[in-house]
Amino acid sequence: GRVVAVGTTTLRALESSAASDGVLRAGAAETRLFISPGFEFRVVDRLLTNFHLPKSTLLMLVSDRKSV
């Protein structure tokens, strides 16, 4: 099935928890993941998020995603 992240923080958490093969690892951790255009998503297929202000780092995250 598809994985839909609700919010950019959720997307970062899921992608940070994924092994190189896309399998999620359980556990508590922190992330410093910064997603920018060209990032290879391993887990998340879709992102539902609100509007972000210009020059926002969160806008970088959604700038390369294809709209559906």
C-alpha positions as CSV (number, residue, x, y, z in Angstrom):
1,G,0.0,0.0,0.0
2,R,0.9,3.6,-0.1
3,V,2.4,5.5,2.8
4,V,0.9,9.0,3.3
5,A,2.7,11.3,5.7
6,V,0.5,13.9,7.3
7,G,2.9,16.8,7.9
8,T,6.5,17.4,7.1
9,T,7.7,16.4,10.6
10,T,6.1,13.0,10.1
11,L,7.7,12.6,6.7
12,R,11.1,13.4,8.2
13,A,10.6,11.0,11.0
14,L,9.5,8.1,8.7
15,E,12.4,8.7,6.2
16,S,14.9,8.9,9.1
17,S,13.7,5.6,10.5
18,A,14.1,3.7,7.2
19,A,16.9,1.4,6.4
20,S,18.5,1.6,3.0
21,D,16.0,-1.0,1.7
22,G,13.0,1.1,2.9
23,V,12.2,-1.1,5.9
24,L,11.2,0.9,9.0
25,R,13.2,0.4,12.2
26,A,11.3,0.8,15.5
27,G,12.7,2.9,18.3
28,A,13.2,6.4,19.7
29,A,15.6,8.7,18.0
30,E,16.2,12.2,16.8
31,T,16.7,13.4,13.2
32,R,18.7,16.1,11.5
33,L,17.3,15.0,8.1
34,F,17.0,17.9,5.7
35,I,15.1,17.0,2.5
36,S,15.8,19.0,-0.6
37,P,15.1,18.5,-4.3
38,G,16.7,15.2,-5.5
39,F,16.1,13.4,-2.2
40,E,15.4,9.7,-2.8
41,F,12.3,8.8,-0.8
42,R,12.4,5.2,0.6
43,V,9.1,5.1,2.6
44,V,6.7,7.9,1.9
45,D,4.7,8.0,-1.3
46,R,2.5,11.0,-0.6
47,L,2.6,14.1,1.6
48,L,-0.3,16.1,3.0
49,T,0.8,19.4,4.4
50,N,-0.3,23.0,4.8
51,F,1.1,26.0,3.0
52,H,4.6,27.2,4.0
53,L,6.0,30.7,3.8
54,P,8.5,31.7,1.1
55,K,12.1,31.0,2.0
56,S,11.0,28.4,4.5
57,T,13.1,25.2,4.8
58,L,9.9,23.3,4.8
59,L,9.1,24.8,1.4
60,M,12.4,23.1,0.1
61,L,11.0,19.8,1.2
62,V,7.9,20.1,-0.9
63,S,9.4,21.9,-3.9
64,D,10.4,18.8,-5.8
65,R,7.3,16.6,-5.1
66,K,4.9,16.0,-7.9
67,S,1.3,17.0,-7.3
68,V,-1.4,14.5,-7.4
